[in-house]
Amino acid sequence: MACVVPFRALRYHSRYSADMSCVTSPPYDVISETARAGYEARHARNVIRLILPGEAGRIEDGSFYSGAAALLRKWREDGTLERDPAVSFYPYRQSFRGPDGENAMRLGFLGALALPAAKSEERIVLPHERTLDAPRRDRTRLIEACRANLSPIFLLHPDSTGEAGRVLAASVAVPPLFAFQDDAGITHEMWRIDDPGAVDRLHKALLPDWTLIADGHHRYEAAMAVRNEHPQEEGAGYVLAFFCSLQDRGFRVFPIHRLLRAAPGTGTSRELADALRRRHLVSEIPHESGPEEVLSRVRGAGEGSVGVVLPDGPSLLLHVGRTAGDQGESGSGLDTELLQHAVFTETLGISAEAVSGGAVAYTSDAGEAFRRVRSGESRAAFLLNPLPIESVVRAAQKGLRLPQKSTYFYPKVFTGLVIRPF
């Protein structure tokens, strides 16, 4: 069963309610160095100062982590952050226009997930992507130093009884604690549920269910590492999480496109195209076609299809077959796995280790992918269809792990709304 409990959140003082857009930020792993500096300049109390390592953290001398912990203590002492008086759940709604151009609204809640304590419980929390050692170590050190979950992970659940949805719908019938709009035009609103009856109903609603990690695999594994290192600390046995029902109408998942980094000796565009044609079914897309046309062709071709954007010449529509030998390392046979195994490794000689080492970059924006290829910054872009969430769930339930950045759940859950100290 998924044990989700309320907690006493550490939150920005109410005097910051009108400034939440200035003190919050997206998750650390989607923020560029330029954006990081921008968030720092936006407000002296922006949460970015806690969650993103500066140069000290990158050189592994530990000063960033202790510095973040000291800053967190200071903000608690000077009243920037204050603890809620009662354990609560926190309904959180995001209203947005997605990358597909459609308006949507997503409602979930923030709570504390009990970390699996035994092998028999591991299948309650289902990861679906592979992780890397460096970011896992980074987040582990940050949690250990601060003794707090600064950023929530994002979990999906089936809401098999529908009770979670009913509790949340009732909870948002009153004005929110705050509401703000971020730089992307997404409206964020948060409420608090501290009525014991409603808290108990929401806690019990998730007990029959499993949860899928949509976003935050490294933070989840970091929390597990801290729990294992400090089993005597009760608070270390939980992790801050945002829970969203798979039945929610605002639920969105988009693809993350791949970019091959340009490097000396990697060959010409013609040589890359010829290599693809030798092993796969390839058709041409007119050179003047832009991102939307290429994506439209990829969507129309269905699963196993990839758009390939080259610096010169026409784009390509690549059809990757699902043969017995092309199911990839995990055996899922999903598009991101096929691209890694059948195209990158078997056709272009780019191993999974090389991908993890930086041979491939990522973007959820097809327009950006085009620009980076046409500017010469990237050798080629591979535009993907979104993975069907049902397929992702089935793979995770089988214990399979897809390549990192296989899914882009939109919008991102913001950091700074609540912090869970322990």
KAZITA-V990834 format. One line per field, one symbol per residue. ss: DSSP state (h for helix, s for strand, l for the rest). psi: psi as a letter, one per 40 degrees, with the letter a starting at -180 (. if undefined). burial: b if it has 9 or more other ideal C-beta (glycine too) atoms within 8 Angstrom, else e. Layout:
ss->???
psi->???
burial->???
This chain:
ss->lllsslsllssslhhhhhhhhhhlsllhhhllhhhhhhhhhhlllllhhhhlllhhhhllllhhhhhhhhhhhhhhhlllsssllllsssssssssslllllssssssssssssllllhhhhhhssllslllhhhhhhhhhhhhhhlsslllssssslllllhhhhhhhhhllllllsssslllllssssllsllhhhhhhhhhhlllllssssslhhhhhhhhhhhhhllllhhhhssssssssllllllsssllssssslllllllhhhhhhhhhhhlssssslllllhhhhhhhhhhhlllssssssllllsssssllllhhhllllllllhhhhhhhhhhhllllllhhhhhhhhssssllhhhhhhhhhlllsssssssllllhhhhhhhhhllllslllllsssllllslllsssl
psi->ihhhiiihihihideedefdddeiiiideehiddddddddddieehededdhhaddddefeedddddddddddddddeediihidiiiigihhhhihieeeihihhhaihahhhiheideededhhieiiiidddddddddddddefihdhiihiiiefdeedddddddddeeiiidihihadeehhhiiihhehddddddddddedeiiihhdifdddddddddddddgeehddeeiihihhhieeheehhhiihiihhhhiheeiiddddddddddeihhiihidehaddddddddddeaieihhhhidiiiiihhhhigidefeiddedeiddddddddcddddefhidddddeedhiiiehdddddddddeedidiihhiiihhdddddddddeeihiiifdihhiiihiiediihi.
burial->ebebbbbbbbbbbeebbeebeebbbebbeebeeeebeebbeeeebbbbbbbebeebbeeeeeebbbbbbebbebbbeeebbebbeeebbbbbbbbbebeeeeebbbbbbbbbbbbeeeeeeeebbbbbbebbeebbbbbbbbbbbbbbbbbbbbbbbebeeebbbebbbebbeeebebebebeeebbbbbbbbbeeebbebbbebbbebbbbbbbbbbbbbbbbbbbeebeeeeebbbbbbbbbbbbbebbbbbbbbbbbbeeeeeeebeebbebbeeebebeebeeebebebbbebbeebeebbbbbbbeeebbbbbbbbeeeebbbebebbbbbbbbbbbbbbebbebebebbeeebbbbbbebeebbebbeeeebbbbbbbbbbebebbbebbbeebebbebbbbbbbbbbbbbbbbbb
